[in-house]
């Protein structure tokens, strides 16, 4: 699990009016809004979904992590050129929570986005 300061994570200033830098770096979460308790479901995280992020040796997404609240779920390490910044995690929750995706760009630091999940 990555150790980081919450102050060092970038978040959009105005989610309704994203800059190009924010569009390239904001992880986008694809997950159902409602899931059944303790039943596995998929969460896909894509970086550069809103505006393509470079994927070259000098500028790329290093990793993507997923959390349920503060609880670490998993991490995918990526490489330049050969991989794309998109990962899918299988998740099982026992209560409603906020999913948090955090990604790291080798030039522009860490970026976070969230999605609310209701468990029934």
Short mmCIF file of the C-alpha atoms (twelve columns), coordinates in Angstrom:
data_MODEL
# 
_entry.id   MODEL 
# 
loop_
_atom_site.group_PDB 
_atom_site.id 
_atom_site.type_symbol 
_atom_site.label_atom_id 
_atom_site.label_alt_id 
_atom_site.label_comp_id 
_atom_site.label_asym_id 
_atom_site.label_seq_id 
_atom_site.Cartn_x 
_atom_site.Cartn_y 
_atom_site.Cartn_z 
_atom_site.pdbx_PDB_model_num 
ATOM 1   C CA . UNK A 1   0.000   0.000   0.000   1 
ATOM 2   C CA . UNK A 2   1.232   3.472   -0.816  1 
ATOM 3   C CA . UNK A 3   1.995   5.907   2.003   1 
ATOM 4   C CA . UNK A 4   0.936   9.435   1.088   1 
ATOM 5   C CA . UNK A 5   -0.274  12.682  2.538   1 
ATOM 6   C CA . UNK A 6   -3.860  13.654  1.754   1 
ATOM 7   C CA . UNK A 7   -2.556  17.164  1.017   1 
ATOM 8   C CA . UNK A 8   -0.362  15.809  -1.789  1 
ATOM 9   C CA . UNK A 9   -3.313  14.385  -3.742  1 
ATOM 10  C CA . UNK A 10  -4.769  16.515  -6.530  1 
ATOM 11  C CA . UNK A 11  -8.541  16.848  -6.817  1 
ATOM 12  C CA . UNK A 12  -10.538 18.923  -9.291  1 
ATOM 13  C CA . UNK A 13  -11.134 22.525  -8.244  1 
ATOM 14  C CA . UNK A 14  -14.499 22.691  -10.022 1 
ATOM 15  C CA . UNK A 15  -15.839 19.259  -11.105 1 
ATOM 16  C CA . UNK A 16  -18.257 20.966  -13.529 1 
ATOM 17  C CA . UNK A 17  -15.464 22.892  -15.288 1 
ATOM 18  C CA . UNK A 18  -12.353 20.702  -15.490 1 
ATOM 19  C CA . UNK A 19  -9.090  22.003  -16.898 1 
ATOM 20  C CA . UNK A 20  -7.269  19.967  -19.558 1 
ATOM 21  C CA . UNK A 21  -4.719  18.911  -16.895 1 
ATOM 22  C CA . UNK A 22  -7.570  17.621  -14.687 1 
ATOM 23  C CA . UNK A 23  -9.258  15.846  -17.607 1 
ATOM 24  C CA . UNK A 24  -6.025  13.980  -18.430 1 
ATOM 25  C CA . UNK A 25  -5.340  12.912  -14.846 1 
ATOM 26  C CA . UNK A 26  -8.669  12.406  -13.096 1 
ATOM 27  C CA . UNK A 27  -9.363  8.685   -12.593 1 
ATOM 28  C CA . UNK A 28  -12.888 7.804   -13.723 1 
ATOM 29  C CA . UNK A 29  -14.640 5.010   -11.812 1 
ATOM 30  C CA . UNK A 30  -17.153 2.684   -13.462 1 
ATOM 31  C CA . UNK A 31  -19.129 0.771   -10.832 1 
ATOM 32  C CA . UNK A 32  -22.751 0.035   -10.033 1 
ATOM 33  C CA . UNK A 33  -24.439 2.547   -7.714  1 
ATOM 34  C CA . UNK A 34  -26.143 -0.240  -5.733  1 
ATOM 35  C CA . UNK A 35  -24.697 -3.685  -4.935  1 
ATOM 36  C CA . UNK A 36  -25.645 -6.655  -2.777  1 
ATOM 37  C CA . UNK A 37  -23.796 -7.143  0.493   1 
ATOM 38  C CA . UNK A 38  -20.751 -9.436  0.250   1 
ATOM 39  C CA . UNK A 39  -21.376 -10.157 -3.451  1 
ATOM 40  C CA . UNK A 40  -18.482 -9.503  -5.840  1 
ATOM 41  C CA . UNK A 41  -18.823 -6.827  -8.494  1 
ATOM 42  C CA . UNK A 42  -16.438 -5.112  -10.907 1 
ATOM 43  C CA . UNK A 43  -14.978 -1.631  -10.572 1 
ATOM 44  C CA . UNK A 44  -13.097 -0.300  -13.587 1 
ATOM 45  C CA . UNK A 45  -10.836 2.721   -13.234 1 
ATOM 46  C CA . UNK A 46  -9.695  4.609   -16.336 1 
ATOM 47  C CA . UNK A 47  -7.250  7.499   -16.449 1 
ATOM 48  C CA . UNK A 48  -7.404  9.788   -19.450 1 
ATOM 49  C CA . UNK A 49  -11.011 8.863   -20.170 1 
ATOM 50  C CA . UNK A 50  -12.000 12.534  -20.448 1 
ATOM 51  C CA . UNK A 51  -8.874  13.591  -22.391 1 
ATOM 52  C CA . UNK A 52  -6.174  11.109  -23.425 1 
ATOM 53  C CA . UNK A 53  -3.177  11.008  -21.130 1 
ATOM 54  C CA . UNK A 54  0.271   10.494  -22.737 1 
ATOM 55  C CA . UNK A 55  1.680   6.984   -22.442 1 
ATOM 56  C CA . UNK A 56  5.341   7.397   -23.284 1 
ATOM 57  C CA . UNK A 57  8.614   6.787   -21.481 1 
ATOM 58  C CA . UNK A 58  8.866   10.368  -20.235 1 
ATOM 59  C CA . UNK A 59  5.207   10.792  -19.209 1 
ATOM 60  C CA . UNK A 60  2.888   7.997   -18.082 1 
ATOM 61  C CA . UNK A 61  0.591   6.703   -15.329 1 
ATOM 62  C CA . UNK A 62  2.701   4.689   -12.863 1 
ATOM 63  C CA . UNK A 63  -0.044  3.020   -10.827 1 
ATOM 64  C CA . UNK A 64  -3.742  3.021   -9.907  1 
ATOM 65  C CA . UNK A 65  -5.024  2.177   -6.405  1 
ATOM 66  C CA . UNK A 66  -8.556  1.548   -5.167  1 
ATOM 67  C CA . UNK A 67  -9.893  2.096   -1.648  1 
ATOM 68  C CA . UNK A 68  -13.232 1.543   0.089   1 
ATOM 69  C CA . UNK A 69  -13.196 4.588   2.337   1 
ATOM 70  C CA . UNK A 70  -9.741  4.336   3.928   1 
ATOM 71  C CA . UNK A 71  -9.476  0.547   3.449   1 
ATOM 72  C CA . UNK A 72  -6.972  -0.459  0.746   1 
ATOM 73  C CA . UNK A 73  -8.462  -2.794  -1.892  1 
ATOM 74  C CA . UNK A 74  -5.740  -3.139  -4.496  1 
ATOM 75  C CA . UNK A 75  -3.121  -1.627  -6.735  1 
ATOM 76  C CA . UNK A 76  -2.110  -2.075  -10.366 1 
ATOM 77  C CA . UNK A 77  1.412   -1.037  -11.375 1 
ATOM 78  C CA . UNK A 78  1.710   0.147   -14.966 1 
ATOM 79  C CA . UNK A 79  4.547   0.705   -17.399 1 
ATOM 80  C CA . UNK A 80  4.926   3.240   -20.193 1 
ATOM 81  C CA . UNK A 81  4.087   2.384   -23.793 1 
ATOM 82  C CA . UNK A 82  3.181   -1.313  -23.173 1 
ATOM 83  C CA . UNK A 83  0.202   -0.818  -20.819 1 
ATOM 84  C CA . UNK A 84  -2.872  1.391   -20.788 1 
ATOM 85  C CA . UNK A 85  -4.094  3.250   -17.671 1 
ATOM 86  C CA . UNK A 86  -7.236  1.161   -17.217 1 
ATOM 87  C CA . UNK A 87  -7.732  -1.538  -14.588 1 
ATOM 88  C CA . UNK A 88  -10.629 -3.590  -13.261 1 
ATOM 89  C CA . UNK A 89  -10.885 -4.727  -9.645  1 
ATOM 90  C CA . UNK A 90  -13.273 -7.357  -8.263  1 
ATOM 91  C CA . UNK A 91  -14.744 -5.933  -5.056  1 
ATOM 92  C CA . UNK A 92  -17.001 -7.233  -2.298  1 
ATOM 93  C CA . UNK A 93  -18.447 -4.853  0.308   1 
ATOM 94  C CA . UNK A 94  -20.418 -5.419  3.492   1 
ATOM 95  C CA . UNK A 95  -21.671 -1.826  3.826   1 
ATOM 96  C CA . UNK A 96  -22.197 1.366   1.867   1 
ATOM 97  C CA . UNK A 97  -19.032 3.365   1.298   1 
ATOM 98  C CA . UNK A 98  -17.152 5.785   -0.884  1 
ATOM 99  C CA . UNK A 99  -14.858 4.139   -3.416  1 
ATOM 100 C CA . UNK A 100 -11.675 6.164   -3.925  1 
ATOM 101 C CA . UNK A 101 -9.407  5.764   -6.947  1 
ATOM 102 C CA . UNK A 102 -5.945  7.296   -6.737  1 
ATOM 103 C CA . UNK A 103 -3.476  7.335   -9.605  1 
ATOM 104 C CA . UNK A 104 0.088   8.527   -9.919  1 
ATOM 105 C CA . UNK A 105 1.489   10.321  -12.967 1 
ATOM 106 C CA . UNK A 106 5.280   10.358  -13.088 1 
ATOM 107 C CA . UNK A 107 5.239   14.117  -13.903 1 
ATOM 108 C CA . UNK A 108 2.068   15.512  -12.316 1 
ATOM 109 C CA . UNK A 109 1.717   13.560  -9.065  1 
ATOM 110 C CA . UNK A 110 -1.284  11.821  -7.543  1 
ATOM 111 C CA . UNK A 111 -4.918  12.406  -8.494  1 
ATOM 112 C CA . UNK A 112 -8.098  11.172  -6.817  1 
ATOM 113 C CA . UNK A 113 -11.742 10.697  -7.720  1 
ATOM 114 C CA . UNK A 114 -14.580 9.056   -5.791  1 
ATOM 115 C CA . UNK A 115 -17.838 7.185   -6.330  1 
ATOM 116 C CA . UNK A 116 -20.547 6.413   -3.777  1 
ATOM 117 C CA . UNK A 117 -21.662 2.778   -3.510  1 
ATOM 118 C CA . UNK A 118 -24.816 1.757   -1.663  1 
ATOM 119 C CA . UNK A 119 -24.943 -1.775  -0.277  1 
ATOM 120 C CA . UNK A 120 -28.317 -3.461  0.216   1 
# 
